[in-house]
Amino acid sequence: MLRWRPCRSRHSPRISRNQRREEVAQRANVSATWYTWLEQGRGGAPSADVLDRIARAMMLTDVEREHLFLLGLGRPPEVRYHAPEGISPRLQRVLDTLEYSPAFIRTATWDVIAWNRAAAAVLTDYSTLPDGQRNVLRMMFRDSGVRAAQPNWQSVARYVVASFRADVARAGAARNVQSLVDELCATSPEFAAMWRDNDVQGHGDGVKVLHHPIAGSLSMEFSAFAVDGRPDLNMVIYNPATPADADRIRALLIRNA
């Protein structure tokens, strides 16, 4: 095991430079002797539970906690999902610069938390929905308008369920979505059947065909990107596939202005 020493930045108020080993050991519910051995690389590898307790005792950040696990066990800790609180104004401005490309930010549990004007006009006006209803999975199976807009709804829905399952597992968010899954299993036999299939699929890029009640048929190329510094978020962008599709979206935005 690598030797490590839990030193803190001199600018951090959380743990002083003079904090004694006994204090950390007491907070982590381990013996001071064993904790000293751990610092010195003696006594064998600690368990994940012990490292978790030490991380909490030292009030480590997620990055510091991951580093502690890499030193102690040679692997990162299991993923712990935290529901995001929102996005920065800078990220919202990125969305807004995509004038004719519908785009939104979604969480690992597929809740839409930010969008641009094109997304509201072409996909769904999320501002008209309560926070708890702005979930891609719920809209796919519970919103008749969203369903009617998908010419190939069955294959799109199956793709969405498989991608959702993969994202939730990757984020360690299974418990967070259990009530949503239970709700949809109870209200949608189609969802229940797709969920039982246990399919998983990455949500990278592809082509989406949408029938808009005003703009008509729209073909858009979509891509999903991880947000740098925010592993809990993805940005999904739909670019018009042809100049004609771009013209129809532009006309729709002018009409809605």
C-alpha positions as CSV (number, residue, x, y, z in Angstrom):
1,M,0.0,0.0,0.0
2,L,1.2,3.5,-0.8
3,R,2.2,5.7,2.0
4,W,0.0,8.8,2.3
5,R,-0.3,11.8,4.6
6,P,-3.6,13.7,4.9
7,C,-2.2,17.2,4.7
8,R,-4.6,20.1,3.9
9,S,-4.1,23.3,2.0
10,R,-3.0,26.1,4.3
11,H,-5.9,28.1,2.9
12,S,-8.5,25.5,4.1
13,P,-10.4,26.3,7.3
14,R,-11.8,22.8,7.6
15,I,-8.9,21.0,9.2
16,S,-6.0,22.9,10.7
17,R,-2.4,21.9,10.2
18,N,-2.1,21.0,13.8
19,Q,-5.1,18.7,14.0
20,R,-3.9,15.6,15.8
21,R,-4.2,12.1,14.4
22,E,-6.2,11.2,17.5
23,E,-9.0,13.6,16.5
24,V,-9.3,12.1,13.0
25,A,-9.1,8.6,14.3
26,Q,-11.8,9.3,16.9
27,R,-14.1,10.8,14.3
28,A,-13.5,7.9,11.9
29,N,-14.0,5.4,14.8
30,V,-10.6,3.7,14.3
31,S,-7.7,3.5,16.7
32,A,-5.1,6.2,16.7
33,T,-2.4,3.6,16.4
34,W,-4.0,1.9,13.4
35,Y,-4.5,5.4,11.8
36,T,-0.8,6.2,12.3
37,W,0.1,2.9,10.7
38,L,-2.2,3.8,7.8
39,E,-0.4,7.1,7.2
40,Q,2.9,5.2,7.2
41,G,1.8,2.5,4.8
42,R,1.7,-0.2,7.4
43,G,-1.0,-2.6,8.5
44,G,-2.4,-3.7,5.2
45,A,-5.1,-2.2,3.0
46,P,-8.1,-0.6,4.7
47,S,-11.7,-1.4,3.8
48,A,-13.9,0.9,1.7
49,D,-16.0,1.5,4.8
50,V,-13.0,2.6,6.8
51,L,-11.8,5.0,4.0
52,D,-15.3,6.4,3.8
53,R,-15.3,7.1,7.5
54,I,-11.9,8.8,7.3
55,A,-13.1,10.9,4.3
56,R,-16.1,12.1,6.3
57,A,-13.9,12.7,9.4
58,M,-11.6,14.9,7.4
59,M,-14.5,16.5,5.4
60,L,-12.8,15.7,2.1
61,T,-14.2,16.9,-1.2
62,D,-15.3,14.4,-3.8
63,V,-12.0,14.8,-5.6
64,E,-10.0,14.3,-2.4
65,R,-12.1,11.3,-1.4
66,E,-11.4,9.7,-4.8
67,H,-7.7,10.3,-4.4
68,L,-7.8,8.7,-0.9
69,F,-9.5,5.6,-2.4
70,L,-6.9,5.4,-5.2
71,L,-4.1,5.5,-2.6
72,G,-5.7,3.1,-0.2
73,L,-7.3,0.5,-2.5
74,G,-6.0,1.3,-5.9
75,R,-9.5,2.1,-7.3
76,P,-12.0,4.9,-7.1
77,P,-14.9,4.7,-4.6
78,E,-18.3,3.5,-5.7
79,V,-20.3,6.3,-7.4
80,R,-22.6,8.3,-5.1
81,Y,-25.3,10.2,-6.9
82,H,-26.1,13.8,-5.8
83,A,-29.1,15.5,-7.4
84,P,-27.8,18.7,-9.1
85,E,-29.0,22.1,-7.9
86,G,-28.9,23.8,-11.2
87,I,-26.6,25.2,-13.8
88,S,-24.4,28.3,-14.0
89,P,-25.4,31.4,-15.9
90,R,-22.4,30.7,-18.2
91,L,-23.8,27.3,-19.2
92,Q,-27.2,28.8,-19.8
93,R,-25.6,31.3,-22.2
94,V,-24.0,28.4,-24.1
95,L,-27.5,27.0,-24.6
96,D,-28.8,30.4,-25.7
97,T,-26.1,30.8,-28.4
98,L,-27.5,27.8,-30.2
99,E,-30.2,29.9,-31.8
100,Y,-31.7,27.4,-34.3
101,S,-30.5,24.2,-32.6
102,P,-32.8,22.8,-29.8
103,A,-30.7,22.0,-26.8
104,F,-31.2,21.2,-23.2
105,I,-29.3,20.1,-20.1
106,R,-30.4,16.9,-18.4
107,T,-29.3,15.1,-15.2
108,A,-28.2,11.5,-14.9
109,T,-31.8,10.7,-14.0
110,W,-33.0,12.4,-17.2
111,D,-34.6,15.4,-15.5
112,V,-34.4,18.5,-17.8
113,I,-33.1,21.4,-15.8
114,A,-32.2,24.0,-18.5
115,W,-33.1,24.5,-22.2
116,N,-33.0,27.1,-24.9
117,R,-35.7,28.9,-26.9
118,A,-35.4,26.5,-29.8
119,A,-36.0,23.5,-27.5
120,A,-39.1,25.1,-26.1
121,A,-40.5,25.7,-29.6
122,V,-39.5,22.4,-31.2
123,L,-39.4,19.8,-28.4
124,T,-41.4,20.8,-25.3
125,D,-42.1,24.1,-23.6
126,Y,-40.6,22.9,-20.3
127,S,-41.5,26.1,-18.5
128,T,-45.1,25.1,-18.6
129,L,-44.4,21.9,-16.7
130,P,-43.9,21.5,-12.9
131,D,-40.3,20.6,-11.9
132,G,-41.2,17.0,-11.2
133,Q,-42.7,16.5,-14.6
134,R,-39.7,17.7,-16.7
135,N,-38.4,14.2,-17.0
136,V,-37.7,12.8,-20.5
137,L,-38.8,9.3,-19.6
138,R,-42.0,10.4,-18.0
139,M,-42.8,12.6,-21.0
140,M,-42.1,9.8,-23.4
141,F,-44.6,7.5,-21.8
142,R,-47.1,9.9,-20.2
143,D,-47.4,12.9,-22.5
144,S,-49.7,12.2,-25.5
145,G,-48.3,15.2,-27.4
146,V,-44.7,13.9,-27.1
147,R,-45.8,10.5,-28.2
148,A,-47.8,11.8,-31.2
149,A,-44.7,13.7,-32.4
150,Q,-42.7,10.5,-32.8
151,P,-43.4,8.8,-36.1
152,N,-41.5,5.7,-34.9
153,W,-42.4,6.0,-31.2
154,Q,-41.9,2.3,-30.3
155,S,-38.3,2.2,-31.4
156,V,-37.5,5.7,-29.9
157,A,-39.1,4.7,-26.6
158,R,-37.1,1.5,-26.4
159,Y,-33.9,3.4,-27.2
160,V,-34.8,6.0,-24.5
161,V,-35.4,3.3,-21.8
162,A,-32.1,1.5,-22.6
163,S,-30.1,4.7,-22.5
164,F,-31.8,5.8,-19.3
165,R,-31.0,2.5,-17.6
166,A,-27.3,2.8,-18.6
167,D,-27.0,6.4,-17.4
168,V,-28.7,5.7,-14.1
169,A,-26.4,2.7,-13.4
170,R,-23.3,4.7,-14.3
171,A,-24.3,7.5,-12.0
172,G,-25.2,5.2,-9.1
173,A,-28.7,6.6,-9.1
174,A,-30.9,3.5,-9.0
175,R,-32.5,4.4,-5.7
176,N,-33.2,7.9,-6.9
177,V,-35.3,6.8,-9.8
178,Q,-37.1,3.8,-8.2
179,S,-40.3,5.8,-7.6
180,L,-40.4,6.9,-11.2
181,V,-39.8,3.4,-12.5
182,D,-42.5,2.1,-10.2
183,E,-44.9,4.8,-11.4
184,L,-44.3,4.1,-15.1
185,C,-44.4,0.3,-14.6
186,A,-47.9,0.7,-13.0
187,T,-49.3,3.1,-15.6
188,S,-47.6,2.0,-18.8
189,P,-47.6,-1.7,-19.8
190,E,-45.3,-0.7,-22.7
191,F,-42.7,0.8,-20.3
192,A,-43.0,-2.2,-17.9
193,A,-42.3,-4.6,-20.8
194,M,-39.3,-2.6,-22.0
195,W,-37.9,-2.2,-18.5
196,R,-38.1,-6.0,-17.9
197,D,-35.9,-6.5,-21.0
198,N,-32.9,-5.0,-19.1
199,D,-31.5,-3.5,-22.3
200,V,-28.7,-0.9,-22.0
201,Q,-27.5,1.4,-24.7
202,G,-25.3,4.5,-24.8
203,H,-27.0,7.8,-25.7
204,G,-24.3,9.3,-28.0
205,D,-25.6,10.6,-31.3
206,G,-28.1,9.8,-34.1
207,V,-30.9,11.2,-36.2
208,K,-34.3,12.2,-34.8
209,V,-37.3,12.6,-37.0
210,L,-40.1,14.7,-35.3
211,H,-43.5,15.6,-36.5
212,H,-44.2,19.1,-35.2
213,P,-47.9,20.3,-35.2
214,I,-46.9,23.6,-36.8
215,A,-43.5,23.2,-38.5
216,G,-44.3,19.8,-39.9
217,S,-41.7,17.0,-40.3
218,L,-38.3,17.9,-38.9
219,S,-35.1,15.9,-39.2
220,M,-32.4,16.6,-36.7
221,E,-29.0,15.2,-35.9
222,F,-28.5,14.9,-32.1
223,S,-25.5,14.5,-29.9
224,A,-25.1,14.2,-26.2
225,F,-22.1,15.7,-24.4
226,A,-20.8,15.5,-20.9
227,V,-20.6,18.9,-19.2
228,D,-17.0,19.5,-18.2
229,G,-16.6,19.6,-14.5
230,R,-20.2,18.4,-14.0
231,P,-20.2,14.6,-14.5
232,D,-23.8,14.6,-13.3
233,L,-25.0,16.6,-16.3
234,N,-25.3,16.1,-20.1
235,M,-26.0,18.6,-22.8
236,V,-28.1,17.3,-25.7
237,I,-28.1,19.2,-28.9
238,Y,-30.3,18.7,-31.9
239,N,-28.9,20.3,-35.1
240,P,-31.2,20.7,-38.2
241,A,-30.2,17.9,-40.6
242,T,-30.8,20.0,-43.8
243,P,-31.1,23.7,-44.7
244,A,-34.8,23.1,-45.1
245,D,-35.1,21.9,-41.6
246,A,-33.2,24.9,-40.4
247,D,-35.6,27.2,-42.3
248,R,-38.6,25.5,-40.7
249,I,-37.2,25.9,-37.2
250,R,-36.3,29.6,-37.9
251,A,-39.8,30.2,-39.2
252,L,-41.3,28.6,-36.1
253,L,-39.1,30.8,-33.8
254,I,-40.2,33.9,-35.7
255,R,-43.8,32.9,-35.4
256,N,-43.4,32.4,-31.6
257,A,-41.5,35.6,-31.0
